[in-house]
C-alpha cells in the first residue's frame, strides 16, 4: 500500500515524532510504501533516524506520483490534500488544533477549526478528540489509535521507596513561552512549596532565560529521549500544568520510569491518569493548591510510593510503538478496503474553497471606508468597556438604539 | 516443556472454566454454521467440554504446536477435525491458512480465536484476514483478549497489551456491528452436609459495571447470536496450596542459584 504523510516541516516536535514513529514501522514491519510530503519547508533532507528508508519530497514535486492514502497530519496540511493524487484522504488528528491559538489569532484559529470539519476519514490518538470529531462528523469513519511509548528507552523501572529526609525531586517539562504549557504556573507552585524540593526544568529552548535559571535548581534544554528517561528515573514527580493537550506523553513516560505526576485535568489525561491511584490531579490556576499537593507528596512518602508503584503498573499496560502501529496499519487497511467516498470531487472542492475563503487577506474584503468605520467602532467599544464608563452605559445604549433606528 | 499459558488438564480449574465459558458463548453461533475453525486450538481441552456432539460441519483446528494439535484431534475425535500447524504471527503462515479456508465450504464458517492476539508480536495481518473473512465470506468471528490493563501483571508471554482502550481501538477498525461481551470473575463458597458429590446450583447477582477479566468480541453476520453463560468450579485449596508453594519454592531456588552465579 502506498501511503503519503503530509507534514508542514520535519522538526523536533512531539507531533512530528509520532508521525515518524508510525511511518518507520509501517515500512519496516508492515511492508507499506511510505513517503513524507513536506508542504511548507523547502528543505526535505533531514537526519532523523526514523527517516531511514522513507522518501521525503516537497509538495511541488508530487505531480507525477499517486498514493493509495494521503494522510494530513496538521491542519495546514489538510489544505494541501487536494494537490496530492490519491484514492483516499485521511486526517491524523493529534489535537483539536484551533485550541493552540489565542482568540486574537482569529484567522489561524478559524482555518484550523475548519480543517476538522471536512468529511474525510480520521485517525486520532485520544477519545476526547474522537468524541468531538464524531459530534462534528457523525457519518465519517473515525479510528482511535493511542500513541505508543518507546519501551526500550522508557523501559519499566520499579521505584525505590524514598525518605522524607531527601527533597522531593520534581521535573517540569515544556516550553516556558508557549502559553498553554503552563510552565510559569508550575514554577510558581514549586516556589510556594513549604517542604524541601529540587526542581529541574526541561525545555526545548536552547538558551533558557536568567529568570528561569533563578526559579529552578537545574535547567536542561533539548534533552535526548535517553537523557529524559534517565532524568525521570532519578525523579519522583513530573509536574505538568498544561491547558491544551491531545494526549500528553511526558506523564506517561514518567510513569514508565517510576515517577508519578501532578497534573491538571487537561484534555487527554483520562487516557491514563487516575487521581489518587497513579497521580494527583490539581485544578487549573490553583497554584496554592498545587503547592500544597506537592508538599503532601514531599511529607507522605508512603503515598508517594503508592502513586509511583501504580504508575508503573499503568505504564506496563500501555502499548508499545509496535502495537500502536499495528493498530494504525489495521485502520489504514480498513480505510483502503472501504468503497471510495461517494462525493470525493465535491470534498476536494470544499477544501479548496474553504482554503481560498480563509486565506484571503482581510483588508481586501473591506473597502477603505468600511475599514475606517470598523476601526472607529472598535475604538468606541474599547472606550465603553472602561470601568469609568459603567454609569454612562445605559444612557449610551439608549442613544445608540435611537441612532440605529 | 508445556507452554505455561496453554490450557491443559492440569490448568487451574478456574482458568479452565473461563476458557470453557468462552467456547460456550460461541456455541449459538457455531451450531448455525456450516464449518468451524479454531485458531489457537491448543489441546482442545475447553472445546471438548462444551461443543455439541452432533455438529456435522467441517472442523479445522489451528495451532503452532503439532503435539498440542495431536492431543486436540484425539479429544475432539467425534467431530473428525482436520489440523493445521501454523504460527499465526507470520504473514507467510497466514497465507497458508487463507488458502486452507479458500473453498466454498468455509463460506459462513464460525472462526474462534480465544486468547491468541496477546501472544502475537504483530496482530494486524491476522486481524486483516479475519476482517476479510467476515466481510467477504460471511464468516463470523468470536475472539477474546485479556484485560491486562487492569491487572497490570507483567506477563512475558503477552507480546501486546490489551484492555478496555485497546478493545475500543480494535472495535473501530471493524464494522459497526461488533458485539462486545465482558467476562466477569465470580467468587463463591458452598456448605455441604453430605459425603456424596452432587451438583449444586448457586445464584449470583452480577452487575455489568465492574472490571472484566476478559473481553469477548464477535463480528460477522451471526455476531448477535453470541451467547452468555456462567459457572462455578470447586476450589481444591490443598492442591492449589501445593502448586503455589511449589512455584514459590522453585522461584526462590532459581533466584538463589542466579545470585550464586548459576552454580
Interface residues (C-beta under 8 A of the other chain):
Chain A: X29 X30 X127 X130 X142 X143 X144 X145 X146 X156 X271 X310 X313 X314 X316 X317 X318 X319 X320 X322 X323 X326 X327 X329 X330 X331 X333 X334 X337
Chain B: X121 X122 X123 X124 X127 X128 X131 X132 X135 X148 X149 X150 X152 X153 X154 X160 X161 X163 X165 X166 X168 X169 X170 X172 X173 X174
